[in-house]
Amino acid sequence: MADADLHFYFDPVCPFAWMTSRWVRLVQSQRDYTVDWRFISLRLINAHVDYDAQFPPEYEAGHTAGLRLLRVAARSRAEHGRAAVGTLYAALGQRIFDTAPDPGATGAERGTREYLTPVLERAGLPVELADALEDTSFDAVVQAETDEALALTGKDVGTPILHVQPPEGLAFFGPVISRLPAEEDAVRLWDHVVGLAGFPGFAELKRSLRELPQLRGLGVADGEVGTQEDWHGGSRRQHR
């Protein structure tokens, strides 16, 4: 494919990346632009981090599952083209975040063949792609795109990372949103974000207080407001 209008770097287990991707797709349905879905692994970003000290108990298993799913996405792209990544990501996000959580789920189950097979079937992709879950040969591809994303923004960021009008355009982390805007508001937000990011010398606009995203997989229904917490001082730094 010719270079897309937007490069979207995602980890499939990140709820904020999923919410932002829904917003991007909503704007895409109203604006004529193309998206290339690319990889960034929270597990690889935090490869040298002490998970016990830095994260809540479930994060290591969840991030590891994300890496396993990105291996499958990498194989999907290699065998079925770049468009297959967006199709797979949509199916994964719907399964992980747009359905009620399974009782007793820890996040580790997302990286299993049993979890992934029906997702592949729903996406119209061969179930044999699940073989890549444990194929570490794809880690080099995931690592390369993770490094590519961080080279565009710097390292003190998370997911998603958006690169607008590559290769010359600006890249940034976010926007981090907890609610999916209505169609008209989605376009307005897009124009504001792209306009701000394109201002010469702009670097950061940040607020660490976040609502839990309006995602059924996190127990927050449409129309409900998720619990607000300080992401830096709370969830992300919570000790076991």
RADA-V657473 format. One record per residue. N is the residue number from 1. PSI is psi as a letter, one per 40 degrees, with the letter a starting at -180 (999 if undefined). OMEGA is omega in radians with two decimals (999 if undefined). Layout:
n=N psi=PSI omega=OMEGA
n=N psi=PSI omega=OMEGA
//
This chain:
n=1 psi=i omega=3.00
n=2 psi=i omega=-3.07
n=3 psi=h omega=-3.08
n=4 psi=i omega=3.09
n=5 psi=d omega=-3.10
n=6 psi=h omega=2.95
n=7 psi=h omega=-3.11
n=8 psi=h omega=-3.14
n=9 psi=h omega=-3.02
n=10 psi=i omega=2.84
n=11 psi=h omega=-3.01
n=12 psi=e omega=-3.14
n=13 psi=e omega=3.14
n=14 psi=h omega=-3.10
n=15 psi=d omega=3.14
n=16 psi=d omega=3.05
n=17 psi=d omega=3.14
n=18 psi=d omega=3.13
n=19 psi=d omega=3.11
n=20 psi=d omega=3.12
n=21 psi=d omega=3.09
n=22 psi=d omega=3.09
n=23 psi=d omega=3.13
n=24 psi=d omega=3.12
n=25 psi=d omega=3.12
n=26 psi=d omega=3.09
n=27 psi=d omega=-3.13
n=28 psi=d omega=3.13
n=29 psi=e omega=-3.13
n=30 psi=e omega=-3.14
n=31 psi=i omega=-3.09
n=32 psi=g omega=3.04
n=33 psi=i omega=-3.08
n=34 psi=i omega=-3.10
n=35 psi=h omega=2.98
n=36 psi=h omega=-3.08
n=37 psi=h omega=-3.04
n=38 psi=i omega=-2.94
n=39 psi=i omega=2.91
n=40 psi=h omega=-3.02
n=41 psi=h omega=3.06
n=42 psi=d omega=3.14
n=43 psi=d omega=3.13
n=44 psi=d omega=3.07
n=45 psi=d omega=-3.07
n=46 psi=f omega=-3.07
n=47 psi=d omega=-3.09
n=48 psi=e omega=-3.12
n=49 psi=i omega=3.03
n=50 psi=g omega=-3.09
n=51 psi=d omega=-3.13
n=52 psi=d omega=-3.07
n=53 psi=d omega=-2.94
n=54 psi=d omega=-2.98
n=55 psi=i omega=2.98
n=56 psi=i omega=-2.99
n=57 psi=d omega=-3.01
n=58 psi=e omega=-2.99
n=59 psi=d omega=-3.08
n=60 psi=d omega=3.12
n=61 psi=d omega=3.14
n=62 psi=d omega=3.13
n=63 psi=d omega=3.10
n=64 psi=d omega=3.07
n=65 psi=d omega=3.10
n=66 psi=d omega=3.10
n=67 psi=d omega=3.13
n=68 psi=d omega=3.12
n=69 psi=d omega=3.09
n=70 psi=d omega=3.03
n=71 psi=d omega=3.12
n=72 psi=d omega=3.10
n=73 psi=d omega=3.12
n=74 psi=d omega=3.10
n=75 psi=d omega=3.10
n=76 psi=d omega=3.13
n=77 psi=d omega=-3.11
n=78 psi=d omega=-3.03
n=79 psi=d omega=-3.01
n=80 psi=e omega=3.05
n=81 psi=i omega=-3.04
n=82 psi=d omega=-3.14
n=83 psi=d omega=-3.13
n=84 psi=d omega=-3.14
n=85 psi=d omega=3.11
n=86 psi=d omega=3.11
n=87 psi=d omega=3.14
n=88 psi=d omega=-3.14
n=89 psi=d omega=3.11
n=90 psi=d omega=-3.13
n=91 psi=d omega=3.11
n=92 psi=d omega=-3.13
n=93 psi=d omega=3.10
n=94 psi=d omega=3.14
n=95 psi=d omega=-3.06
n=96 psi=d omega=-2.93
n=97 psi=d omega=-3.07
n=98 psi=e omega=3.04
n=99 psi=i omega=-3.13
n=100 psi=i omega=-3.11
n=101 psi=i omega=3.07
n=102 psi=h omega=3.12
n=103 psi=h omega=3.10
n=104 psi=e omega=-3.12
n=105 psi=i omega=-3.14
n=106 psi=e omega=-3.05
n=107 psi=d omega=-3.14
n=108 psi=d omega=-3.09
n=109 psi=d omega=-3.14
n=110 psi=d omega=-3.14
n=111 psi=f omega=-3.12
n=112 psi=i omega=3.11
n=113 psi=d omega=-3.11
n=114 psi=d omega=3.13
n=115 psi=d omega=-2.99
n=116 psi=d omega=-3.02
n=117 psi=d omega=3.12
n=118 psi=d omega=3.08
n=119 psi=d omega=3.10
n=120 psi=d omega=3.11
n=121 psi=d omega=-3.14
n=122 psi=d omega=-3.14
n=123 psi=e omega=-3.11
n=124 psi=f omega=-3.14
n=125 psi=i omega=-3.11
n=126 psi=h omega=-3.13
n=127 psi=e omega=3.12
n=128 psi=e omega=3.09
n=129 psi=d omega=3.13
n=130 psi=e omega=3.09
n=131 psi=d omega=-3.09
n=132 psi=e omega=-3.13
n=133 psi=d omega=-3.09
n=134 psi=e omega=-3.10
n=135 psi=g omega=-3.07
n=136 psi=e omega=3.10
n=137 psi=d omega=3.12
n=138 psi=e omega=-3.11
n=139 psi=d omega=3.13
n=140 psi=d omega=3.11
n=141 psi=d omega=-3.14
n=142 psi=d omega=3.12
n=143 psi=d omega=-3.12
n=144 psi=d omega=-3.13
n=145 psi=d omega=3.02
n=146 psi=d omega=3.10
n=147 psi=d omega=3.12
n=148 psi=d omega=-3.13
n=149 psi=d omega=-3.10
n=150 psi=d omega=3.07
n=151 psi=d omega=-3.13
n=152 psi=d omega=-2.99
n=153 psi=e omega=-2.88
n=154 psi=i omega=-2.95
n=155 psi=e omega=-3.08
n=156 psi=g omega=-3.11
n=157 psi=i omega=3.07
n=158 psi=a omega=3.13
n=159 psi=i omega=0.09
n=160 psi=i omega=2.94
n=161 psi=h omega=3.13
n=162 psi=h omega=3.07
n=163 psi=h omega=-3.06
n=164 psi=h omega=3.13
n=165 psi=f omega=3.10
n=166 psi=i omega=0.06
n=167 psi=e omega=-3.04
n=168 psi=d omega=-3.04
n=169 psi=i omega=-3.08
n=170 psi=i omega=3.04
n=171 psi=i omega=-3.12
n=172 psi=i omega=3.02
n=173 psi=h omega=3.11
n=174 psi=a omega=0.00
n=175 psi=i omega=3.08
n=176 psi=h omega=-3.13
n=177 psi=i omega=-3.12
n=178 psi=e omega=-3.14
n=179 psi=i omega=3.09
n=180 psi=h omega=-3.12
n=181 psi=i omega=2.95
n=182 psi=i omega=-3.03
n=183 psi=d omega=-3.10
n=184 psi=d omega=3.13
n=185 psi=d omega=3.14
n=186 psi=d omega=3.13
n=187 psi=d omega=3.13
n=188 psi=d omega=3.10
n=189 psi=d omega=3.12
n=190 psi=d omega=-3.12
n=191 psi=d omega=3.13
n=192 psi=d omega=-3.09
n=193 psi=d omega=-3.12
n=194 psi=d omega=3.12
n=195 psi=d omega=3.14
n=196 psi=d omega=-3.12
n=197 psi=d omega=-3.11
n=198 psi=e omega=-3.14
n=199 psi=h omega=-3.08
n=200 psi=h omega=3.10
n=201 psi=e omega=3.14
n=202 psi=h omega=-3.13
n=203 psi=d omega=-2.97
n=204 psi=i omega=2.96
n=205 psi=h omega=-2.90
n=206 psi=i omega=3.03
n=207 psi=h omega=-3.04
n=208 psi=e omega=3.04
n=209 psi=h omega=-3.12
n=210 psi=i omega=2.94
n=211 psi=i omega=2.96
n=212 psi=h omega=-3.06
n=213 psi=i omega=3.10
n=214 psi=g omega=-3.12
n=215 psi=h omega=-3.11
n=216 psi=d omega=3.13
n=217 psi=e omega=3.08
n=218 psi=e omega=3.10
n=219 psi=e omega=3.13
n=220 psi=h omega=-3.10
n=221 psi=i omega=3.04
n=222 psi=h omega=3.14
n=223 psi=e omega=3.07
n=224 psi=i omega=3.08
n=225 psi=h omega=-3.12
n=226 psi=i omega=3.10
n=227 psi=h omega=-3.14
n=228 psi=h omega=3.08
n=229 psi=i omega=3.07
n=230 psi=h omega=-3.01
n=231 psi=d omega=-3.14
n=232 psi=d omega=-3.08
n=233 psi=e omega=-3.07
n=234 psi=c omega=-3.00
n=235 psi=d omega=-3.01
n=236 psi=d omega=-3.07
n=237 psi=e omega=-3.09
n=238 psi=h omega=3.12
n=239 psi=i omega=3.06
n=240 psi=999 omega=999
//
